[in-house]
Amino acid sequence: MAMNNAQSGKLFYVIGASGSGKDSLMNFARSRLASVGKIIFAHRYITRPPEVQGENHVYLSNEEFKHRKKQGFFFMHWESHGLCYGIGSEINLWLANGYDVVVNGSRAYLSTALEECPETQVILVSTSTEVLRKRLLKRNRETPEEIEKRLHRATLLCNIEHRQLITLNNDADLAQSGAEFIKILTNFDSREANKPALRPASNPMQIKFLGTGNAPGVPVRGCTCDACIRANTITSYRREPCAALVEIGPAKILIDAGVMDLKKRFPEDTLAAILLTHFHPDHVQGLFSFRWGGREKIDTFCPVDAEGCSDFYKNPGILNFKSLHPFDDFDIAGIRVTTVPLVHSRPTLGYCFEHPSGKLAYLTDTEGLPQKTAAFLCNWKPDLLVLDCSYPPSEQIPRNHNDITMALKFFAEIKPKKMLLTHIGHQLDVWLNNHERELPHGLEIVRDNDVVTLER
């Protein structure tokens, strides 16, 4: 499974030993590319005062750096040689808007960067030992013994492997190496074509998260918590009410309708079906205007609920409501769908999708799981489990929605290959600022516009 931001740009992560000429290459490319096309060179935030001939970075005091780190304003951050380095979270917005972003990275942080962004393109700037020795001697910053130690570390730096690693030899003059560097940054599609295919020949099943927030969303109106302040400033941290889109090739299946711009997103005849987990307003509000207009009816599957929501049953418009019971199964666009009961204040169903490319379970809203649902999932063995989790750990059992403690329990019990948490509240986002890295491998937080492709 590969997760990425929909319509996102490419992230280039550039590493290289001291003296390899990495900074010179980046300055060369920046001067020629930064004002053309859709490519941005991210400035680093460093606790080192700027130098006239040094990197064009943003200086922060130690106190400023710690404060920004605590507020979640860094997309990446690390320490090296007594200094703190950060890449600002503004690159989330750039990537989401289709810009390619180039960052000056750290070898020590590489594994973490790849865990957070698996599709990152890594560029290793290397030189031969003799060329690097001459450059280091010419700098006259270190003793010959210190230089030999640095050369040894540079050798270790080159001994890394990754399916998306490109090595750029920088023994040549800056104009020649710089031209090759620019070619890599502006022509990566041709390299992708030469790689082994990562997807099966047939269309895989894909899920796009249109919204990942609970009813208030993030930011909450008038709230001044860290998560809401950040979301007011950085759009990529905002959360719209829950909704998702399952796709197989051209077929699109909408799960819930919390987002309000459905008419814009889905012109006439673009949806194969709509699946409603339940009838709370934050999960159906987008349908109130969407139901009017159009010629073709849309099968709208839902749990048995005599109340529905407002006048939907009386005035359904194009919505062709079809009631479902727990453990019903049916086919949509070549996907086998099975319903499972959930625990909520209204009749609520989760949906389990089975396709040759994988098994996906989408479970929201729920407080825990009924025993029969948990048993079904343990036997069914989902490749991807999307689970409701609105709250941070709590001493009391939360009402209507899971907290992190309950989510961890089901992750250990069901053992999906991957689990994503959705229906996030702002209190949980605050908790995640300091604890997200503590989550076990395979359990992640999903954000609006994230896309996951199931591949076996």
C-alpha positions as CSV (number, residue, x, y, z in Angstrom):
1,M,0.0,0.0,0.0
2,A,1.3,3.4,-0.9
3,M,0.0,6.6,0.8
4,N,0.4,10.0,-0.8
5,N,-1.3,13.3,-1.0
6,A,-3.7,13.6,-3.9
7,Q,-2.3,15.6,-6.8
8,S,0.9,16.2,-4.8
9,G,4.2,17.3,-6.1
10,K,7.5,15.4,-5.8
11,L,9.7,15.7,-2.7
12,F,13.4,15.6,-3.4
13,Y,15.7,14.9,-0.4
14,V,19.3,15.8,-1.2
15,I,22.1,14.4,1.0
16,G,25.9,14.5,0.7
17,A,29.1,14.5,2.7
18,S,30.6,17.8,3.8
19,G,32.8,18.9,0.9
20,S,30.8,17.0,-1.7
21,G,29.5,20.3,-3.1
22,K,25.9,19.7,-2.2
23,D,25.3,23.3,-1.2
24,S,26.9,24.7,-4.4
25,L,24.7,22.4,-6.5
26,M,21.6,23.5,-4.8
27,N,22.5,27.2,-5.1
28,F,23.2,26.6,-8.8
29,A,19.9,24.9,-9.4
30,R,18.0,27.4,-7.2
31,S,19.3,30.4,-9.2
32,R,18.0,28.8,-12.4
33,L,14.8,27.1,-11.3
34,A,13.3,28.9,-8.3
35,S,11.5,31.5,-10.5
36,V,10.3,29.1,-13.2
37,G,7.9,26.1,-13.3
38,K,6.5,24.5,-10.2
39,I,9.6,23.8,-8.1
40,I,10.5,25.2,-4.7
41,F,13.7,25.0,-2.8
42,A,12.9,24.9,0.9
43,H,14.9,27.0,3.2
44,R,16.2,25.2,6.3
45,Y,15.7,26.6,9.8
46,I,19.0,26.3,11.7
47,T,20.3,27.5,15.1
48,R,23.4,28.9,13.4
49,P,23.7,32.6,12.5
50,P,23.9,33.2,8.8
51,E,27.2,33.6,7.0
52,V,27.9,35.7,3.9
53,Q,29.2,32.7,1.9
54,G,27.2,30.1,3.7
55,E,23.8,28.5,3.2
56,N,20.9,30.8,2.7
57,H,19.0,29.5,5.8
58,V,16.7,31.0,8.3
59,Y,18.3,31.6,11.7
60,L,16.4,30.7,14.9
61,S,17.6,30.9,18.4
62,N,17.5,27.6,20.4
63,E,14.4,28.9,22.2
64,E,12.7,29.8,19.0
65,F,13.5,26.4,17.5
66,K,12.1,24.6,20.5
67,H,8.9,26.6,20.5
68,R,8.3,26.0,16.7
69,K,9.1,22.3,17.2
70,K,6.6,22.1,20.0
71,Q,3.9,23.8,17.9
72,G,4.4,21.3,15.1
73,F,5.7,23.9,12.6
74,F,8.4,21.6,11.3
75,F,7.8,18.9,8.6
76,M,11.2,17.5,9.5
77,H,13.8,18.3,12.2
78,W,17.1,16.8,13.4
79,E,20.2,17.7,15.4
80,S,23.8,17.5,14.1
81,H,27.1,18.7,15.5
82,G,25.3,20.7,18.3
83,L,22.9,22.5,15.9
84,C,19.2,22.1,15.3
85,Y,17.9,21.8,11.8
86,G,14.3,22.0,10.6
87,I,12.3,21.9,7.4
88,G,9.1,24.0,7.8
89,S,5.7,22.3,7.5
90,E,4.8,24.9,4.8
91,I,6.1,22.3,2.3
92,N,2.9,20.3,3.0
93,L,0.9,23.1,1.3
94,W,3.4,23.3,-1.6
95,L,3.3,19.6,-2.2
96,A,-0.5,19.4,-2.0
97,N,-0.7,22.1,-4.6
98,G,1.4,20.2,-7.1
99,Y,4.8,21.9,-6.5
100,D,8.0,19.8,-6.5
101,V,10.0,20.6,-3.4
102,V,13.8,20.3,-2.9
103,V,15.1,20.0,0.7
104,N,18.7,20.0,1.9
105,G,18.5,16.8,4.1
106,S,20.6,14.9,6.6
107,R,21.9,11.3,6.2
108,A,21.1,10.6,9.8
109,Y,17.5,11.6,9.3
110,L,17.0,9.7,6.0
111,S,15.3,6.6,7.4
112,T,12.8,8.7,9.3
113,A,12.1,10.9,6.3
114,L,11.4,7.8,4.2
115,E,9.1,6.4,6.8
116,E,7.1,9.6,6.8
117,C,7.2,10.1,3.0
118,P,7.9,6.7,1.3
119,E,7.8,8.2,-2.2
120,T,10.5,10.7,-1.5
121,Q,13.1,10.9,-4.2
122,V,16.6,10.7,-2.6
123,I,19.5,12.3,-4.3
124,L,23.0,11.4,-3.0
125,V,25.7,13.9,-4.1
126,S,29.0,12.0,-4.0
127,T,32.6,12.6,-5.0
128,S,35.7,10.4,-5.4
129,T,37.9,10.2,-2.3
130,E,40.7,12.1,-3.9
131,V,38.6,15.0,-5.1
132,L,36.9,15.2,-1.7
133,R,40.3,15.2,0.0
134,K,41.5,18.1,-2.2
135,R,38.4,20.1,-1.4
136,L,38.7,19.6,2.3
137,L,42.3,20.5,2.3
138,K,41.6,23.7,0.3
139,R,39.0,24.7,2.9
140,N,41.7,24.6,5.5
141,R,39.2,24.2,8.4
142,E,40.5,20.8,9.8
143,T,43.7,19.0,10.5
144,P,44.8,16.2,8.1
145,E,43.8,13.7,10.7
146,E,40.3,15.2,11.0
147,I,40.0,15.2,7.3
148,E,40.8,11.5,7.0
149,K,38.1,10.7,9.6
150,R,35.7,12.8,7.6
151,L,36.7,10.9,4.4
152,H,35.9,7.6,6.2
153,R,32.4,8.9,7.2
154,A,31.8,10.0,3.6
155,T,32.6,6.4,2.4
156,L,30.0,5.1,4.9
157,L,27.5,7.7,3.6
158,C,27.8,6.3,0.1
159,N,27.0,2.7,1.3
160,I,23.2,3.2,1.3
161,E,20.6,1.5,-0.8
162,H,17.0,2.5,-1.6
163,R,14.7,1.9,-4.5
164,Q,14.4,5.6,-5.1
165,L,18.1,6.6,-4.6
166,I,19.9,8.5,-7.4
167,T,23.6,9.1,-7.0
168,L,25.0,12.2,-8.6
169,N,28.8,12.2,-9.0
170,N,30.1,15.7,-8.4
171,D,33.8,15.3,-9.5
172,A,33.2,17.6,-12.5
173,D,33.0,21.4,-12.6
174,L,29.9,23.1,-11.2
175,A,28.4,23.9,-14.5
176,Q,28.5,20.3,-15.7
177,S,27.3,18.7,-12.4
178,G,24.8,21.5,-11.9
179,A,23.2,20.8,-15.3
180,E,22.9,17.1,-14.4
181,F,21.3,18.0,-11.1
182,I,18.8,20.2,-12.8
183,K,18.0,17.4,-15.3
184,I,17.2,15.1,-12.3
185,L,14.9,17.6,-10.7
186,T,13.0,18.5,-13.9
187,N,12.9,15.1,-15.7
188,F,12.1,12.5,-13.0
189,D,9.2,11.0,-15.0
190,S,11.6,9.4,-17.4
191,R,13.4,7.7,-14.6
192,E,10.1,6.4,-13.1
193,A,9.3,4.7,-16.5
194,N,12.5,2.6,-16.2
195,K,11.6,1.3,-12.7
196,P,9.7,-2.0,-12.1
197,A,6.0,-1.5,-12.0
198,L,4.7,-1.2,-8.5
199,R,1.0,-1.8,-9.4
200,P,-0.6,-4.8,-10.9
201,A,-1.7,-4.7,-14.5
202,S,-5.4,-4.4,-13.5
203,N,-6.8,-1.4,-11.7
204,P,-6.1,-1.6,-8.0
205,M,-8.5,-0.5,-5.3
206,Q,-7.8,3.0,-4.0
207,I,-9.2,5.1,-1.2
208,K,-9.1,8.9,-1.0
209,F,-9.9,10.6,2.2
210,L,-12.0,13.6,1.5
211,G,-12.4,14.5,5.2
212,T,-10.9,13.0,8.3
213,G,-12.3,15.2,11.1
214,N,-15.0,14.7,13.7
215,A,-18.2,16.8,13.7
216,P,-16.6,20.1,14.7
217,G,-13.6,19.5,12.4
218,V,-10.2,21.1,12.9
219,P,-9.9,24.0,13.6
220,V,-12.8,24.3,16.0
221,R,-14.4,27.8,15.8
222,G,-13.0,30.1,18.4
223,C,-10.6,27.5,19.9
224,T,-7.0,28.5,20.7
225,C,-5.4,25.1,21.3
226,D,-2.2,24.3,19.5
227,A,-3.9,22.2,16.9
228,C,-6.5,24.8,16.0
229,I,-4.0,27.6,15.8
230,R,-1.8,25.5,13.5
231,A,-4.8,24.5,11.3
232,N,-5.8,28.1,11.0
233,T,-2.4,28.9,9.7
234,I,-1.5,25.8,7.6
235,T,-4.3,24.5,5.5
236,S,-2.8,20.9,5.3
237,Y,-3.6,20.5,9.0
238,R,-7.3,21.2,8.6
239,R,-9.8,18.5,8.9
240,E,-13.2,18.5,7.2
241,P,-16.0,16.1,8.4
242,C,-15.5,12.4,7.5
243,A,-16.0,11.2,4.0
244,A,-14.0,8.9,1.7
245,L,-13.9,7.8,-1.9
246,V,-13.2,4.2,-3.0
247,E,-12.1,3.9,-6.6
248,I,-11.5,1.1,-9.1
249,G,-10.5,2.6,-12.3
250,P,-13.3,5.0,-13.4
251,A,-15.8,3.6,-10.8
252,K,-16.2,5.8,-7.7
253,I,-18.0,4.8,-4.5
254,L,-18.6,7.6,-2.0
255,I,-18.5,6.7,1.7
256,D,-20.4,9.3,3.7
257,A,-21.0,12.9,2.7
258,G,-19.7,15.2,5.4
259,V,-18.0,17.5,2.9
260,M,-20.2,20.2,1.4
261,D,-18.9,20.6,-2.2
262,L,-20.1,17.3,-3.6
263,K,-21.7,19.0,-6.7
264,K,-18.3,20.4,-7.6
265,R,-16.4,17.2,-6.9
266,F,-18.8,14.8,-8.6
267,P,-20.6,16.1,-11.7
268,E,-23.5,14.0,-13.1
269,D,-23.0,10.3,-13.6
270,T,-19.6,10.1,-11.9
271,L,-20.6,8.1,-8.8
272,A,-21.4,4.4,-9.0
273,A,-22.9,4.4,-5.5
274,I,-23.0,6.1,-2.1
275,L,-22.6,4.2,1.2
276,L,-23.7,5.9,4.4
277,T,-22.4,4.6,7.7
278,H,-25.3,6.4,9.6
279,F,-27.5,9.4,9.5
280,H,-25.8,11.9,11.8
281,P,-25.7,15.3,10.0
282,D,-21.9,15.6,9.8
283,H,-21.9,12.4,7.7
284,V,-24.8,13.3,5.3
285,Q,-24.9,17.1,5.2
286,G,-23.3,17.3,1.7
287,L,-26.2,15.4,0.2
288,F,-28.8,18.1,1.0
289,S,-28.0,20.1,-2.1
290,F,-26.4,17.3,-4.0
291,R,-29.7,15.3,-4.2
292,W,-31.3,17.9,-6.5
293,G,-30.7,17.9,-10.2
294,G,-29.4,15.2,-12.5
295,R,-31.2,12.5,-14.4
296,E,-29.8,9.3,-13.1
297,K,-30.7,7.9,-9.7
298,I,-27.7,6.9,-7.4
299,D,-28.0,3.8,-5.3
300,T,-27.5,5.1,-1.7
301,F,-26.9,2.2,0.7
302,C,-27.6,2.9,4.4
303,P,-28.4,1.1,7.7
304,V,-32.0,0.6,8.7
305,D,-33.0,3.8,10.5
306,A,-36.6,4.9,10.6
307,E,-35.7,8.6,11.3
308,G,-33.1,9.1,8.6
309,C,-32.0,12.7,8.6
310,S,-34.4,15.6,8.1
311,D,-36.6,15.1,5.0
312,F,-34.3,12.8,3.0
313,Y,-36.8,9.9,2.9
314,K,-39.7,12.3,1.9
315,N,-37.7,14.2,-0.7
316,P,-34.8,11.9,-1.8
317,G,-34.2,13.6,-5.2
318,I,-31.7,11.4,-7.1
319,L,-30.8,9.4,-4.0
320,N,-32.2,5.8,-4.3
321,F,-32.1,4.7,-0.7
322,K,-31.4,0.9,-0.1
323,S,-31.5,-0.3,3.5
324,L,-28.9,-2.8,4.7
325,H,-28.6,-5.1,7.6
326,P,-25.4,-6.3,9.4
327,F,-23.4,-8.8,7.4
328,D,-25.3,-8.2,4.2
329,D,-23.0,-8.6,1.2
330,F,-23.4,-7.3,-2.4
331,D,-21.3,-6.2,-5.4
332,I,-20.5,-2.7,-6.7
333,A,-18.2,-2.2,-9.7
334,G,-16.5,-5.5,-9.2
335,I,-15.9,-5.0,-5.4
336,R,-17.5,-7.4,-2.9
337,V,-18.9,-5.3,-0.1
338,T,-19.9,-6.7,3.3
339,T,-21.5,-4.7,6.1
340,V,-20.6,-5.0,9.8
341,P,-22.4,-3.5,12.8
342,L,-20.7,-0.8,14.8
343,V,-21.4,0.8,18.3
344,H,-22.8,4.3,18.1
345,S,-25.8,6.4,19.2
346,R,-27.6,5.8,15.9
347,P,-27.8,2.6,13.8
348,T,-24.4,2.4,12.2
349,L,-22.6,0.1,9.7
350,G,-19.0,-0.3,8.7
351,Y,-18.1,-1.5,5.2
352,C,-15.6,-4.2,4.2
353,F,-14.4,-4.1,0.6
354,E,-12.8,-7.1,-1.1
355,H,-11.1,-6.9,-4.5
356,P,-8.2,-8.8,-6.1
357,S,-5.9,-6.0,-5.1
358,G,-6.7,-6.2,-1.4
359,K,-9.2,-6.0,1.5
360,L,-10.3,-2.7,3.0
361,A,-12.4,-2.2,6.1
362,Y,-13.8,1.3,6.8
363,L,-15.2,1.6,10.3
364,T,-16.6,4.9,11.6
365,D,-18.4,6.1,13.8
366,T,-17.9,3.6,16.6
367,E,-17.1,3.2,20.3
368,G,-15.3,-0.1,20.4
369,L,-16.4,-3.0,18.2
370,P,-19.2,-5.6,18.7
371,Q,-17.9,-9.0,19.4
372,K,-19.3,-10.4,16.1
373,T,-17.6,-7.6,14.1
374,A,-14.2,-8.1,15.8
375,A,-14.5,-11.9,15.2
376,F,-15.4,-11.3,11.5
377,L,-12.4,-9.0,11.0
378,C,-9.9,-11.3,12.7
379,N,-11.0,-14.1,10.4
380,W,-11.3,-11.8,7.3
381,K,-7.8,-10.4,7.8
382,P,-8.0,-6.9,6.2
383,D,-5.0,-5.4,4.4
384,L,-6.1,-1.9,5.4
385,L,-8.3,-1.1,8.4
386,V,-9.6,2.5,8.7
387,L,-10.8,3.1,12.2
388,D,-12.7,5.8,14.1
389,C,-10.5,7.5,16.7
390,S,-11.5,10.9,18.0
391,Y,-9.8,11.2,21.3
392,P,-6.4,11.0,23.0
393,P,-5.9,8.4,25.8
394,S,-8.5,8.8,28.5
395,E,-9.1,7.2,31.9
396,Q,-12.8,7.0,31.2
397,I,-14.4,5.2,28.3
398,P,-15.2,7.8,25.7
399,R,-18.8,8.2,24.4
400,N,-19.6,7.1,20.8
401,H,-16.0,7.2,19.5
402,N,-12.7,5.4,20.2
403,D,-9.7,6.9,21.9
404,I,-6.1,6.0,21.2
405,T,-6.1,3.3,23.9
406,M,-9.1,1.5,22.3
407,A,-7.6,1.9,18.8
408,L,-4.3,0.3,19.9
409,K,-6.3,-2.6,21.4
410,F,-8.0,-3.4,18.1
411,F,-4.8,-2.9,16.2
412,A,-3.2,-5.6,18.3
413,E,-6.3,-7.9,18.2
414,I,-7.2,-7.7,14.5
415,K,-3.6,-7.4,13.2
416,P,-4.3,-5.7,9.9
417,K,-1.3,-5.1,7.6
418,K,-1.9,-1.4,8.0
419,M,-4.3,0.7,10.1
420,L,-5.2,4.3,9.6
421,L,-7.1,6.4,12.2
422,T,-9.8,8.9,11.0
423,H,-12.6,11.0,12.6
424,I,-9.9,12.9,14.4
425,G,-10.8,15.6,17.0
426,H,-8.6,18.6,17.8
427,Q,-7.8,17.2,21.3
428,L,-6.2,14.2,19.6
429,D,-4.3,16.4,17.2
430,V,-2.8,18.2,20.2
431,W,-1.8,14.9,21.8
432,L,-0.3,13.7,18.5
433,N,2.1,16.7,18.5
434,N,4.2,15.0,21.1
435,H,3.2,11.3,20.7
436,E,2.7,10.4,17.1
437,R,6.1,8.9,16.8
438,E,5.3,6.6,19.6
439,L,2.6,4.8,17.6
440,P,3.5,1.3,16.6
441,H,4.7,0.5,13.1
442,G,1.8,0.0,10.7
443,L,-0.6,2.4,12.6
444,E,-0.8,5.9,11.2
445,I,-2.9,9.0,11.3
446,V,-4.7,9.9,8.0
447,R,-5.2,13.5,6.8
448,D,-7.6,15.1,4.4
449,N,-6.7,14.3,0.7
450,D,-4.5,11.4,1.6
451,V,-4.7,8.5,-0.9
452,V,-3.9,4.9,-0.2
453,T,-3.6,2.3,-3.0
454,L,-4.1,-1.4,-2.1
455,E,-1.5,-3.6,-3.9
456,R,-0.9,-7.3,-3.4
